[in-house]
Amino acid sequence: YQSDFSSPVGSEWSSDSISVTPRDSRSFLGEFDGVNQSVELNLASLPAHQSVTVRFDLFVLHTWDGNQPGVGIGPDIWQLRVKDGEILIRTTFSNGAPYAAGQSYPDDFDADDTSRFDAFSGALEIGSLGYGLDSVYQIERTFSHSDAALVLEFSGVGVTDESWGLDR
């Protein structure tokens, strides 16, 4: 399955919210925000397989604060999981302002881990979308899977003044 979201999405997505970036008019699925908002991709009648690789661009929009313990904000967690199953990625991002740290990506989020990466660690693009504070991450995960159907759940948890989107 592949989509650049330049045309309306099909029923495989639980949301048909297509946005366009202010700077270069790139179409993407999003801008998702709010507490515990999720979007599902439902794929059926898959050919025989033993594993699945999921690859997409994640747009991290506005003032993602990462995980800032002790200052009353965060964590802003972004997650991808197989619905009712394995968590493929659970992480935090920081777009740099007003706090320069607090990002767990490229690692998974661990509330007990005090080590953090600098803002934008691993970003493919920084400030390229026109949202003031934004970044783009290319996410790829491969996992064992052999069923004919697959539902992927993308979500932002604790995301209040920020938003996110998916491309490719």
Disulfide bonds with the S-S distance in Angstrom:
none
